[in-house]
Amino acid sequence: MEFFKTTTTVTDDPTEFRQTEIQVLDACLRCPICREFYVNPVITTCFHSFCSRCIREAIDTDVRDRRSCPICGEKISSEGNLRMNTALEVSVDAYKNARPLILSLSKRPERTASSNNSSDPDSRSTKRKRNIEVIDLSDDEVEEKGDSGVAKSELSLGKQGSIGGTEGSSVPLVSCPICQKDIPELTINEHIDSLCKNFLEPMTSSRNLTVPSANNNNNNNNNNNNNNNKISGSRSEDRPSGSLNLGSRSRSPTGSSSAPPAKRLAKLNYHTMTEKQLRTLLAEHSLPTVGTKPVITARHQRWVLLFNANLDGAHPRKTSDLRTDLRKWEEARERESKAKERKEKAGPVDDDAYQELHKSDFKALEEEIRVRMKAAKERREKENADTISE
């Protein structure tokens, strides 16, 4: 019975989410063939997407005259019709990074409408009231802050409570060429220096804002000359490190971004090639050359598939990793071949005798499934009860 002993593992399935909408989203980012998240996705001429390796394997296993899309059945003449789907790959990577957070948020109990309406509206409106305070600092006090131009402008404009309540001249607003927001004309340079974060127009119906006096503006203009030279550099430096960069793509499977892009391997007519020619091709890619002609032919065919599928990704893997995948594939293929030989030697299996022999094992599996289904049902009922009680 140790064979049927199960271990608790973290599942990775759309059914982890309770919300149907998120389940559909999770399923749409998975390959229709392997049911896993897309890896190096490609799109066909019928506009269906698959993992590059999955669709290439499906095409290779089909009869040449019957190569078709696994979804709609449209004919796929050759692998040359497959195109990289970069947008889908970026979307899958972003979703995989955010999936744990989405999963944790989806499992939180939802707040009922009654709990939201339990508080007094008057008390909530009172909390939203803010005391408006006008701060007026002299020039000497502001200069002690270090950057006098930026500090004075922030204190004069950012801390104002009313538009016409302070002394100063009223100037029109101008549109920022970057964020397209209305900014006071005399503070447009400081606004750009701050990466469009400071000196934003308050939520008001007026088109004029009170700005610092002319004396303060002289200090601002002196600092603008130094700050303007740093605009382009500060924008690139302040860019979030986690932002997606779709412009650069590493196309070399060796891991070096400076290396030229690798060329795809062409499919060959193995029937007209000798064993010596096949072994030479394998040696060129540092692959094993041992085995009979069918073995080395299958090895090279698999290598062409792995190599070409790897080039469909934004971040190709190293060739050493591809050789490891090839070795594992050959080992699994050899195990299947030996298992098939043992089955053929054993002769046909008596189904009735087999069921009787493993009857106790089948019952144990059925009981295990019942326990798991019962536990899942109780867990759902408990979550629903907790949600209703809150």
Secondary structure by P-SEA (a helix, b strand, c coil): ccccbbbbbbbbcccccccaaaaaaaaaaccccccccccccccccccccccaaaaaaaaaaccccccccccccccccccccccccaaaaaaaaaaaaaaaaaaaaaacccccccccccccaaaaaaaabbbbbbbbbcaaaaaaccaaaaaaaaaaccccccccccbbbbbbbbbbccccccccccaaaaaaaacccccccccccccbbbbccaaaaaaaaaaaaaaaaaaaaaaaaaccccccccccccccccccccccbbbbbbbcccccccaaaaaaaaaaacccccccaaaaaaaaaaaaaaaaaaacccccccaaaaaaaaaaaaaaaaaaaaaaaaaaaaccccaaaaaaaaaaaaaaaaaaaaaaaaaaaaaaaaaaaaaaac
